[in-house]
Amino acid sequence: MKKTLILITIIFVAALSIRAQDKKSEEGWQNSGVVGINLSQTSFTNWSQGGENSLAFSLFGNFEANYLTSQWTFSNKLKLTYGKTKLANQESRINENEFYLEDVYSYLAGWKLNPYVSNIAQTVLAAGYDYGVSPAVQQSAFFDPGYLSQSAGFEYVKGNTFKSRVGISLQETFTSQFTKFSDDPTTREIEKSKVETGIESVTELKTPVVENVTYRSYLRLFGRFEEPGVWDVRWDNTLTMKVNSFLNVNLNVLVVYKKVETPKTQVREALMLGVSYTLF
């Protein structure tokens, strides 16, 4: 499964690059690729009010490859993030660590709602640790756990700013070493994979706030038929303030709730100065 995911990613990025260089031959392709780095640094020298030196960085890549026709659309998004934080003399700690791939095929039936099928793959890029204990304990690795989700339903699209879809979904969880994400505690056997059925909802918003300031929001909900009162939530919000063609300030707030990981709502907030480069 790991090799399959890697192969899919390589094919996606390679195809995206080829299409970006060959837009004239196939006008249906619309591609974009942005990579960059966000930085945050604090340094103290003879500072009487206290404080510790700190350095945080995160690398990111956002890629899209969309094929449009009068009858259907095929949209693909790949998000990669990896970052670390170092405080004083402590060892550096991972603060960004994600692989998120989404593919959506929509049929333009001429209705208010368009039929669609989709697939989502999600995991971490590198080993993840629980820093709340000493020494830190590893709790995840690449595709351990790994999540795949397929759904089919109907999608509503309004221009280039808003889209929302709801459908019946099948979600698979795969593990190798960290089986707490997939194991059923009611059985003696340790399960390294599980399949769940339910309802998936994905809503996206991209809108300008003021000049050179853009807000993006991505909200995904997954509710299981077996446990209708519990929903997985992923709400990713980014406010980008553009300084010039390559320099910007980013405020990102990511809210996650997954009962299998922790019964508490997870929140990550980051305000950083970013340097980005548009590949195509």
Sequence and secondary structure as in RCSB ss.txt:
>XXXX:A:sequence
MKKTLILITIIFVAALSIRAQDKKSEEGWQNSGVVGINLSQTSFTNWSQGGENSLAFSLFGNFEANYLTSQWTFS
NKLKLTYGKTKLANQESRINENEFYLEDVYSYLAGWKLNPYVSNIAQTVLAAGYDYGVSPAVQQSAFFDPGYLSQ
SAGFEYVKGNTFKSRVGISLQETFTSQFTKFSDDPTTREIEKSKVETGIESVTELKTPVVENVTYRSYLRLFGRF
EEPGVWDVRWDNTLTMKVNSFLNVNLNVLVVYKKVETPKTQVREALMLGVSYTLF
>XXXX:A:secstr
 HHHHHHHHHHHHHHHHHHHH TTT TTEEEEEEEEEEEEEE  SS TT    EEEEEEEEEEEEEEE SSEEEE
EEEEEEEEEEEETTS  EEEEEEEEEEEEEEE  SSSSEEEEEEEEEE SS EEETTSSS EEEEBTTBTEEEEE
EEEEEEEETTTEEEEEEEEEEEEE SS GGGT  TTSSS  SEEEEEEEEEEEEEEEEEETTEEEEEEEEEEEES
SSTT EEEEEEEEEEEE SSSEEEEEEEEEEE TTT SS EEEEEEEEEEEEE  
